[in-house]
């Protein structure tokens, strides 16, 4: 009985994600350092990609720190589906790196990398604003209502989709489009699950929901 209680008290999300994010952080730093000269010499698209990698490093660093110092959850979703969607939505985008695609004109490449960079900048900003309420699984901590969260309820998901859209534009294929669509569907499901949980446990969430949109300001 005591062992079972100890296992339940383990923050599985933290145990799983922190080592994975640290590993990805190291890979990204290596990529930035080892390919900096090549990207810098490849024009505007290469320079933007260096900025993107720097922002990605910042994202991993902030995410790891927030997972370590975040506040305890007050409530969480039960059942397999919400938890599976949380991890699938987190790791599925990485599949884009293993799917081939076609080359695009220089103008499209610049647009695509710019989209990735802007999306990652927005993601890093949203993560920093979310602060110690950050998590992957649907759980209730503190309701953040300032910054981008004062306009839309799920800016992290929006930033991620923008990044993925840019990655698909940079090297398009039907497989990558399929992954992008699937990730979008999963993130919508995650958002709905999180909103239901917050509505059930945070009294002020109803008023917050009325004055914000889920993904697109003023529309959706």
SVG drawing of the C-alpha trace seen along z (x, -y; Angstrom):
<svg xmlns="http://www.w3.org/2000/svg" viewBox="-19 -41 50 43">
<polyline fill="none" stroke="black" stroke-width="0.4" points="0.0,0.0 2.8,-2.4 4.6,-1.6 1.5,-2.3 1.0,-5.7 4.7,-6.5 4.3,-5.6 1.2,-7.8 3.1,-10.7 5.8,-10.6 5.4,-13.3 5.5,-11.1 5.2,-14.0 8.3,-15.6 10.2,-12.3 9.5,-11.6 9.8,-15.1 12.8,-16.6 15.3,-14.0 13.8,-14.1 13.9,-17.9 17.4,-18.0 18.4,-15.6 16.7,-17.7 18.3,-20.8 21.8,-19.2 21.0,-18.1 19.8,-21.6 22.9,-23.3 25.1,-20.9 23.2,-21.7 23.5,-25.4 27.2,-25.3 28.2,-22.8 26.2,-24.4 26.4,-28.1 28.9,-29.0 27.0,-27.0 23.6,-28.6 25.2,-32.1 26.6,-31.7 23.3,-30.6 21.6,-34.0 18.5,-35.3 16.8,-31.9 20.0,-30.6 20.2,-33.6 16.5,-33.2 17.1,-29.5 19.9,-30.4 17.5,-32.7 15.0,-29.9 17.5,-27.4 18.4,-30.0 14.7,-30.4 14.2,-26.7 17.1,-26.4 15.4,-29.1 12.2,-27.1 13.8,-23.9 15.7,-25.7 12.6,-27.5 10.4,-24.4 12.9,-22.3 13.2,-25.0 9.4,-25.4 8.8,-21.7 11.2,-21.6 9.8,-24.6 6.1,-24.5 3.3,-24.6 1.6,-21.4 -1.6,-20.5 -5.0,-21.0 -6.8,-18.7 -6.2,-16.6 -8.0,-14.7 -8.7,-11.0 -8.6,-8.4 -6.2,-7.2 -7.3,-9.4 -6.4,-12.8 -3.0,-11.7 -2.2,-9.8 -3.3,-12.9 -1.0,-15.1 2.1,-13.0 1.2,-12.3 0.6,-16.0 4.0,-16.8 6.1,-14.2 4.3,-13.7 5.6,-16.9 9.1,-15.5 8.1,-13.0 8.4,-15.8 12.2,-15.4 12.0,-11.9 9.7,-12.5 11.1,-13.6 9.8,-16.5 10.4,-18.4 12.6,-21.5 10.9,-24.9 12.0,-28.2 14.2,-30.5 11.3,-32.9 9.1,-30.2 12.0,-28.9 12.5,-32.4 8.8,-32.7 8.8,-29.2 11.7,-29.8 10.3,-33.3 7.1,-31.6 8.9,-29.0 10.9,-31.8 7.9,-33.9 6.0,-30.9 8.8,-29.9 9.2,-33.4 5.5,-33.5 5.8,-30.0 8.7,-31.1 6.9,-34.2 3.7,-32.3 5.7,-29.7 7.4,-32.4 4.1,-34.1 2.5,-30.8 5.3,-30.3 4.9,-27.8 1.5,-26.8 3.2,-25.0 2.4,-21.4 1.8,-18.9 -1.0,-16.8 -4.4,-18.4 -4.1,-19.7 -5.3,-22.7 -2.8,-25.0 -3.1,-28.8 -5.3,-30.5 -3.1,-32.8 -5.0,-35.7 -2.4,-38.2 -0.1,-38.5 -1.3,-36.4 -3.6,-34.5 -5.6,-37.7 -6.6,-37.3 -6.6,-33.5 -6.8,-30.6 -4.2,-28.3 -1.3,-30.4 1.2,-27.6 -0.7,-25.4 -1.1,-28.3 2.6,-28.9 3.4,-25.3 1.0,-25.0 2.6,-28.1 6.1,-26.5 4.9,-23.2 3.1,-25.0 6.4,-26.7 8.3,-23.4 5.8,-21.9 6.1,-24.9 9.9,-24.6 10.0,-21.0 6.4,-20.0 5.0,-16.5 1.6,-14.9 2.9,-12.9 4.0,-16.2 0.6,-17.8 -1.1,-14.7 1.1,-15.0 0.2,-18.7 -3.5,-18.0 -3.3,-15.2 -1.4,-17.4 -4.0,-20.1 -6.8,-17.7 -5.0,-16.5 -4.4,-20.0 -8.0,-20.9 -8.9,-17.8 -6.4,-18.7 -7.7,-22.3 -11.3,-21.0 -10.2,-18.6 -8.3,-21.3 -11.1,-23.8 -13.6,-21.3 -11.2,-20.6 -10.7,-24.3 -14.4,-25.0 -15.1,-22.3 -12.4,-23.5 -11.8,-27.3 -14.8,-29.5 -13.4,-32.5 -12.8,-30.5 -16.3,-30.9 -15.9,-34.7 -12.4,-34.3 -13.8,-32.0 -16.4,-34.5 -13.9,-37.3 -11.3,-35.2 -11.2,-32.8 -9.7,-29.4 -7.1,-29.9 -7.8,-32.9 -8.5,-36.4 -12.1,-37.4 -12.8,-34.3 -12.3,-30.9"/>
</svg>
